[in-house]
Amino acid sequence: MSDDDKLIDLNAERAKRVHDLNDKRLNEVRQAFEQAMPLGKAKKKSKNKPKKR
């Protein structure tokens, strides 16, 4: 059989497709959540030590 390199693992392809669908759904939910409750820009913390008084 020289067709071995042309064979497709259907289980692997289905798992990949299901994974892609789950990622798509997750991204849609994440975008909807960000529209409903937008996150503010992350404030940068200064790396300096606080000044002692």
N, C-alpha and C positions, 0 to 999 in steps of 0.2 A: 504494500500500500504506500504509494508515494503521496497520497492525499492527506497524510497526517498533519502536515503543516497548515493545511487549509481548513482543518476541523475547528469548529467553534464550540467552546464550552458554554452551553446554554445556561447552566446554573450560575456560572460566573457573570455572564452577560445580564441575566435577570437580577442578580444581586446588585450589580453596578447600576442598573436602571432604577431599581427601588431606592438605592442610596441617593441617586441624583434627584429623584422625585421628592425624597424627604428633605434634601438640602434646599430644593426650590420652595417647598412649603415653609421651611424654617425661615428662609429669607423673606418670604411674603409676610409672615407673622411679625418678624423683626421690624420690617419697614412700617407695617401698620402700627406697631407699638410705638415706634419712634415718632410717627406723625401724631399719635394721640398724646404722648408724653415725651416731648423732645428733651433730650439731655443737653444740658448746658455745656459749653466748652470746658474741658478739664482745666482747672487752675493749676498752674505750675507752682510747685512748692520750691521755695528758695533753699538752697543747700547750705546756707550760712547758719551758724549757730545763733539762737536768739540772744539778743543783747541783755546783759545783766544790768540791773538798775541798782 
